[in-house]
């Protein structure tokens, strides 16, 4: 079948496709875990039950001083901001930054992927 596909160096192309989808899956995992598994109102919850967890936290807070709700909101906001930051950085790194046509695309992609992944743990 590969003889009919007009893609030079198919092995490198397939590696690129796997790397790209792996990167997107890792981003999704990092953002999802940050929001739903790391603490705060959504700890241990799935995205589907997150609003329920937030409601439970708010109800519990109403019995207290209000400080818990403030901290939970602050935590949620910081995690949402981190998710936004990673997504905007993805767009800038892979779509807005121009590729040099005279240079090897796959090498440029690999360099960008490494640079982008270094930002996963930065805040």
TIKOLVO-897491 format. One record per atom (N, C-alpha, C): y, x, z. Coordinates in nm, 4 decimals, decimal comma. Each point is the difference from the previous one (the first is absolute). Layout:
// TIKOLVO-897491
        Y        X        Z
        Y        X        Z
...
//
This chain:
// TIKOLVO-897491
        Y        X        Z
  -0,1187   0,0812   0,0000
   0,1187  -0,0812   0,0000
   0,1268   0,0867   0,0000
  -0,0064   0,1144   0,0637
   0,1193   0,0837   0,0100
   0,0512   0,0469  -0,1357
  -0,0866   0,0017  -0,1009
   0,0470   0,0437  -0,1315
   0,0986  -0,0998  -0,0616
   0,0028  -0,1243   0,0497
   0,0922  -0,1014  -0,0525
   0,1294  -0,0104   0,0810
   0,0028   0,0626   0,1144
   0,1191  -0,0058   0,0857
   0,0924   0,1146  -0,0382
   0,1251  -0,0334  -0,0278
   0,0975   0,1001  -0,0437
   0,0728   0,0605   0,1201
  -0,0771   0,0643   0,0863
   0,0566   0,0671   0,1167
  -0,0540   0,1418   0,0033
   0,0877   0,0972  -0,0242
  -0,0482   0,1378   0,0050
  -0,0372   0,0387   0,1430
  -0,0946   0,0893   0,0124
  -0,0444   0,0531   0,1296
  -0,0345  -0,1129   0,0971
  -0,1000  -0,0753  -0,0344
  -0,0360  -0,1186   0,0774
  -0,0413   0,0317   0,1434
  -0,0586   0,1160   0,0231
  -0,0372   0,0354   0,1376
   0,1236   0,0079   0,0896
   0,1046   0,0635  -0,0494
   0,1245   0,0082   0,0784
   0,0619  -0,1383   0,0155
  -0,0080  -0,0828  -0,1023
   0,0532  -0,1362   0,0075
  -0,0734  -0,0812   0,1074
  -0,1315   0,0070   0,0009
  -0,0770  -0,0738   0,1001
   0,0310   0,0501   0,1409
   0,0167   0,1314   0,0135
   0,0363   0,0572   0,1308
   0,1364  -0,0532   0,0444
   0,0942  -0,0053  -0,0940
   0,1335  -0,0540   0,0271
  -0,0093  -0,1452   0,0466
  -0,0774  -0,0820  -0,0702
  -0,0147  -0,1415   0,0364
  -0,0574  -0,0125   0,1409
  -0,1019   0,0780   0,0291
  -0,0600  -0,0042   0,1351
   0,1000   0,0457   0,1062
   0,0720   0,1076  -0,0286
   0,0998   0,0497   0,0955
   0,1110  -0,1021   0,0231
   0,0487  -0,0615  -0,1072
   0,1081  -0,0984   0,0111
  -0,0438  -0,1198   0,0845
  -0,1171  -0,0542  -0,0308
  -0,0473  -0,1158   0,0760
  -0,0338   0,0388   0,1443
  -0,0501   0,1207   0,0188
  -0,0247   0,0483   0,1351
   0,1292   0,0108   0,0803
   0,1046   0,0478  -0,0658
   0,1312   0,0107   0,0651
   0,0527  -0,1380   0,0391
  -0,0093  -0,0953  -0,0918
   0,0467  -0,1363   0,0305
  -0,0819  -0,0629   0,1121
  -0,1297   0,0229  -0,0010
  -0,0846  -0,0530   0,1081
   0,0358   0,0637   0,1334
   0,0267   0,1306  -0,0011
   0,0390   0,0684   0,1241
   0,1336  -0,0538   0,0513
   0,0955  -0,0208  -0,0898
   0,1292  -0,0558   0,0392
  -0,0192  -0,1375   0,0630
  -0,0788  -0,0829  -0,0636
  -0,0248  -0,1335   0,0541
  -0,0635   0,0082   0,1389
  -0,0950   0,0911   0,0160
  -0,0669   0,0163   0,1294
   0,0971   0,0486   0,1071
   0,0817   0,0992  -0,0342
   0,0967   0,0546   0,0956
   0,0981  -0,1082   0,0448
   0,0534  -0,0749  -0,0950
   0,0982  -0,1038   0,0331
  -0,0659  -0,1124   0,0796
  -0,1183  -0,0433  -0,0423
  -0,0694  -0,1077   0,0692
  -0,0371   0,0412   0,1420
  -0,0529   0,1206   0,0153
  -0,0365   0,0464   0,1340
   0,1231   0,0136   0,0889
   0,1087   0,0475  -0,0569
   0,1227   0,0137   0,0780
   0,0468  -0,1350   0,0513
  -0,0132  -0,1012  -0,0816
   0,0475  -0,1327   0,0388
  -0,0968  -0,0746   0,0914
  -0,1300   0,0147  -0,0233
  -0,0944  -0,0888   0,0663
  -0,0958   0,0663   0,0961
  -0,0073   0,1336   0,0047
  -0,1001   0,0635   0,0845
   0,0556   0,0994   0,1005
   0,1300   0,0269  -0,0012
   0,0522   0,1098   0,0818
   0,0690  -0,0425   0,1285
   0,0016  -0,1244   0,0299
   0,0676  -0,0454   0,1207
   0,0946  -0,1115  -0,0327
   0,0728  -0,0446   0,0985
   0,0948  -0,1078  -0,0232
  -0,0694  -0,1342  -0,0107
   0,0747  -0,0996  -0,0412
  -0,0502  -0,1366  -0,0020
  -0,1177  -0,0171  -0,0930
  -0,0118   0,0818  -0,1025
  -0,1060  -0,0171  -0,0974
  -0,1214   0,0863   0,0240
  -0,0056   0,0705   0,1132
  -0,1092   0,0926   0,0253
  -0,1346  -0,0695  -0,0101
  -0,0895   0,0620  -0,0765
  -0,1347  -0,0517  -0,0129
  -0,0113  -0,1260  -0,0834
   0,1078  -0,0442  -0,0566
   0,0000  -0,1229  -0,0794
  -0,0061   0,0340  -0,1481
  -0,0384  -0,0961  -0,0777
   0,0029   0,0152  -0,1450
   0,1333  -0,0550  -0,0486
   0,0397   0,0316  -0,1224
   0,1256  -0,0561  -0,0521
   0,0027  -0,1524   0,0081
  -0,1156  -0,0637  -0,0169
  -0,0046  -0,1459   0,0024
   0,0306  -0,0567   0,1384
  -0,0353   0,0735   0,1059
   0,0228  -0,0505   0,1355
   0,1232   0,0603   0,0645
   0,0750   0,0804  -0,0750
   0,1139   0,0689   0,0589
   0,1050  -0,0959   0,0536
   0,0310  -0,1052  -0,0748
   0,1023  -0,0924   0,0472
  -0,0459  -0,0693   0,1273
  -0,1284  -0,0250   0,0103
  -0,0542  -0,0582   0,1230
   0,0179   0,0964   0,1164
  -0,0249   0,1298  -0,0235
   0,0169   0,1004   0,1053
   0,1454   0,0091   0,0430
   0,0908  -0,0069  -0,0970
   0,1428   0,0048   0,0321
   0,0403  -0,1194   0,0844
  -0,0557  -0,1151  -0,0299
   0,0291  -0,1205   0,0775
  -0,0506   0,0157   0,1423
  -0,1222   0,0530   0,0153
  -0,0561   0,0217   0,1334
   0,0880   0,0957   0,0801
   0,0461   0,1082  -0,0641
   0,0855   0,0977   0,0687
   0,1321  -0,0642   0,0408
   0,0554  -0,0823  -0,0865
   0,1267  -0,0659   0,0303
  -0,0164  -0,0963   0,1170
  -0,1101  -0,0730   0,0020
  -0,0243  -0,0922   0,1110
  -0,0141   0,0758   0,1310
  -0,0727   0,1094  -0,0029
  -0,0171   0,0812   0,1202
   0,1345   0,0561   0,0464
   0,0829   0,0399  -0,0923
   0,1303   0,0562   0,0319
   0,0903  -0,1036   0,0651
  -0,0066  -0,1211  -0,0461
   0,0854  -0,1049   0,0559
  -0,0258  -0,0216   0,1477
  -0,1154   0,0406   0,0475
  -0,0307  -0,0111   0,1430
   0,0641   0,1141   0,0784
   0,0389   0,1063  -0,0717
   0,0547   0,1174   0,0670
   0,1488   0,0155  -0,0240
   0,0417   0,1248  -0,0051
   0,1431   0,0316  -0,0083
   0,0559  -0,0007  -0,1417
  -0,0842  -0,0010  -0,1003
   0,0491   0,0082  -0,1370
  -0,0094   0,1407  -0,0562
  -0,0226   0,0974   0,0842
  -0,0060   0,1399  -0,0443
  -0,1211   0,0245  -0,0904
  -0,1132  -0,0632   0,0289
  -0,1200   0,0182  -0,0811
   0,0249  -0,0456  -0,1432
   0,0678  -0,1128  -0,0154
   0,0299  -0,0509  -0,1334
   0,0894   0,0971  -0,0754
   0,0973   0,0588   0,0701
   0,0894   0,0985  -0,0612
  -0,0778   0,1208  -0,0498
  -0,0891   0,0523   0,0853
  -0,0789   0,1172  -0,0361
  -0,0938  -0,0313  -0,1158
  -0,0619  -0,1168   0,0032
  -0,0912  -0,0398  -0,1061
   0,0746  -0,0105  -0,1323
   0,1172  -0,0605   0,0028
   0,0810  -0,0153  -0,1217
   0,0420   0,1371  -0,0521
   0,0392   0,0883   0,0902
   0,0405   0,1346  -0,0388
  -0,1170   0,0752  -0,0635
  -0,1174  -0,0125   0,0608
  -0,1195   0,0646  -0,0536
  -0,0324  -0,0538  -0,1384
   0,0012  -0,1314  -0,0140
  -0,0301  -0,0623  -0,1285
   0,1005   0,0442  -0,1063
   0,1274   0,0028   0,0355
   0,1033   0,0417  -0,0940
  -0,0214   0,1434  -0,0460
  -0,0351   0,0894   0,0937
  -0,0196   0,1406  -0,0376
  -0,1201   0,0147  -0,0924
  -0,1056  -0,0766   0,0224
  -0,1178   0,0076  -0,0866
   0,0299  -0,0585  -0,1377
   0,0754  -0,1077  -0,0039
   0,0397  -0,0567  -0,1288
   0,0869   0,0982  -0,0771
   0,0914   0,0657   0,0707
   0,0864   0,0995  -0,0644
  -0,0820   0,1170  -0,0543
  -0,1011   0,0418   0,0749
  -0,0856   0,1086  -0,0473
  -0,0745  -0,0426  -0,1264
  -0,0495  -0,1215  -0,0029
  -0,0666  -0,0511  -0,1193
   0,0939  -0,0050  -0,1186
   0,1207  -0,0463   0,0228
   0,1000  -0,0036  -0,1077
   0,0312   0,1402  -0,0485
   0,0170   0,0935   0,0949
   0,0325   0,1382  -0,0352
  -0,1089   0,0599  -0,0889
  -0,1257  -0,0206   0,0365
  -0,1099   0,0552  -0,0788
  -0,0074  -0,0636  -0,1390
   0,0252  -0,1297  -0,0082
  -0,0037  -0,0674  -0,1301
   0,1158   0,0431  -0,0896
   0,1193   0,0110   0,0554
   0,1155   0,0458  -0,0789
  -0,0229   0,1442  -0,0451
  -0,0535   0,0824   0,0883
  -0,0283   0,1388  -0,0356
  -0,1038   0,0069  -0,1121
  -0,0979  -0,0884   0,0014
  -0,0997  -0,0047  -0,1066
   0,0666  -0,0281  -0,1340
   0,0864  -0,0997  -0,0031
   0,0689  -0,0352  -0,1243
   0,0873   0,1162  -0,0475
   0,0759   0,0593   0,0908
   0,0874   0,1115  -0,0382
  -0,0803   0,1195  -0,0509
  -0,1084   0,0325   0,0705
  -0,0776   0,1191  -0,0328
  -0,0745  -0,0134  -0,1321
  -0,0603  -0,1168  -0,0232
  -0,0875  -0,0131  -0,1161
   0,0616  -0,0732  -0,1190
   0,1046  -0,0772   0,0225
   0,0544  -0,0800  -0,1091
   0,1441   0,0337  -0,0371
   0,0816   0,0367   0,0957
   0,1400   0,0276  -0,0310
   0,0268   0,1466  -0,0310
  -0,0728   0,0885   0,0643
   0,0152   0,1428  -0,0276
  -0,0608   0,0290  -0,1374
   0,0785   0,0554  -0,0912
  -0,0518   0,0181  -0,1361
  -0,1119   0,1042  -0,0075
  -0,0929  -0,0256  -0,0878
  -0,1058   0,0960  -0,0301
   0,0496   0,0878  -0,1149
  -0,0343   0,1262   0,0034
   0,0393   0,0932  -0,1048
  -0,1042  -0,0048  -0,1114
   0,0390  -0,0478  -0,1190
  -0,0977  -0,0157  -0,1081
  -0,0630   0,1310  -0,0473
   0,0707   0,1095   0,0198
  -0,0537   0,1287  -0,0440
  -0,0995   0,0587   0,1003
  -0,0086  -0,0589   0,1181
  -0,0938   0,0468   0,1023
  -0,1197  -0,0942   0,0078
  -0,1088   0,0506   0,0546
  -0,1230  -0,0769   0,0127
   0,0198  -0,1171   0,0964
  -0,0259  -0,1209  -0,0479
   0,0190  -0,1203   0,0820
  -0,0864   0,0037   0,1258
  -0,1261   0,0360  -0,0134
  -0,0917  -0,0050   0,1132
   0,0404   0,0982   0,1094
   0,0508   0,1155  -0,0391
   0,0489   0,0964   0,0999
   0,1236  -0,0547   0,0713
   0,0890  -0,0635  -0,0745
   0,1189  -0,0608   0,0610
  -0,0409  -0,1110   0,0963
  -0,0955  -0,0808  -0,0420
  -0,0471  -0,1086   0,0856
  -0,0601   0,0553   0,1292
  -0,0851   0,1007  -0,0119
  -0,0644   0,0587   0,1178
   0,1036   0,0555   0,0970
   0,1018   0,0673  -0,0527
   0,1060   0,0552   0,0857
   0,0735  -0,1134   0,0711
   0,0304  -0,1064  -0,0704
   0,0700  -0,1141   0,0602
  -0,0870  -0,0693   0,1043
  -0,1281  -0,0117  -0,0298
  -0,0904  -0,0647   0,0941
  -0,0072   0,0799   0,1307
  -0,0116   0,1298  -0,0104
  -0,0045   0,0842   0,1200
   0,1299  -0,0103   0,0789
   0,1112   0,0024  -0,0707
   0,1307  -0,0112   0,0652
   0,0147  -0,1353   0,0687
  -0,0435  -0,1042  -0,0672
   0,0091  -0,1359   0,0562
  -0,0897  -0,0144   0,1232
  -0,1225   0,0473  -0,0082
  -0,0925  -0,0149   0,1120
   0,0476   0,0758   0,1242
   0,0770   0,1037  -0,0192
   0,0550   0,0739   0,1149
   0,0967  -0,0877   0,0803
   0,0488  -0,1078  -0,0593
   0,0946  -0,0895   0,0670
  -0,0673  -0,1104   0,0813
  -0,1300  -0,0132  -0,0091
  -0,0686  -0,1071   0,0716
   0,0200   0,0070   0,1503
   0,0049   0,1187   0,0543
   0,0123   0,0122   0,1449
   0,1427   0,0257   0,0458
   0,0932   0,0095  -0,0940
   0,1404   0,0225   0,0367
   0,0688  -0,1330   0,0233
   0,0979   0,0009   0,0850
   0,0708  -0,1237   0,0282
   0,1458   0,0075  -0,0240
//
